[in-house]
Amino acid sequence: MIYTNCYIENDPELKDIVVEDGKFKEIIPHKEYSSEIETVDLKEKLVIPPFVESHIHLDATHTAEKFLFLHSSSGSLFDGISNWAKIKAELTEESIYQNALTAVKQEVSHGVQYIRTHVDTDSVNNKAIKALLKLKEDLKEFVTIQLIAFPQDGIKSHAGAEEKMKEACKLGVDGIGAIPHYEYSHEYAVSSLDFATSLAAENGLLVDVHCDETDDPSSVGLETLAVKAIEYSLFDRVTASHTTAMHSYSDAYMGRRMHSFIDSRINFVANPLVNVSLQGKFDTFPKRRGITRVKELLKNGLNVSFGHDDIQDPWYPIGDGNLLEVLSMGLHLTHMLSHEEVMNAYKLITYNGAKTLHISDNYGIKEGNPANFIVLDADNFYNVMINKSVVLYSVRNGKILAKTKPADIKVNL
Ligand code: FE2
């Protein structure tokens, strides 16, 4: 099979993609083929690697419409957590599976093929972990799903949390989480991070912490997480998600700590669509933007990706799994709208996400890798962002996994 006549990433020359046995066999200059050869004409559209969802909570998705009391919520992170406590008690393994499946289908329709989901470990018999492990197995041919055991109510401040985390390890999660800003004290926050990183190190797992998801600059879990990544030699197997408090850290503090973040080589995930809405809730005016220092981290050589975080749940009542919407919000909030920044912005939801998920070895459009890619309805990424282009095709192992027809809009002027 040959996918012909496309632009690959920022290459200005038209190329053809030769696929064999589900892998990229060759990327060659565009040419014409005889009718006996099976080809798909991509009509000079843009091809990039599939989108990577580096942060979502699949177990909570699609609960907002069923629980109408959510509509009177203040919309703060902490209200979201207490509303979630009421909701999760009513969910079953089957309903969690079905809600998550709906969300995965939405994400796949928008070009996502790799997903890291945080999964609440505070449920009876770890039902959320079991539901999503089943989903991961059922869908593994079509979408790669990674599970992070997420202690939603804290590790040190919540009775039984440590045992639930250890149980999740035995069930087969890919990584360990923590939520230091929700612990009762700074001492508990530090201790919870030591528990999570040591558990990951013992079990050969990844780490992804909900870290300092607050506007409070005294929330400094990140400095401990960076130190633990070094102490346990976990380095880039560790990710700090959210880190919105960094928005409010002083420049002097950042200047003092940046070298430890660099030495730790940890990844960062920002969730601009959700955090711009969740944060700033205690501010009158000005209201903070709820985003970490993306541009500054990137300039210092650190890896940053963007995630959706929530789809129609107690923290975010809308959303449909479209990472291009997340990206657009992120570029605005971080003042990253120069031509070069927009042209390369796709890396925040492709390569950088792959690095966070620790899957870079088999990811990307190069010979020998699985033939996974998406085709966008534009000739370059700048035009994708201008036109809000759809994902025309999502190709997995050389076969079309999802396709979308662009809207046919006519204006009678
Ligand atoms: Fe999250």
Boltz pocket constraint, residues with backbone or C-beta under 6 A from the ligand:
constraints:
  - pocket:
      binder: B
      contacts: [[A, 55], [A, 56], [A, 57], [A, 118], [A, 210], [A, 241], [A, 309]]
      max_distance: 6.0
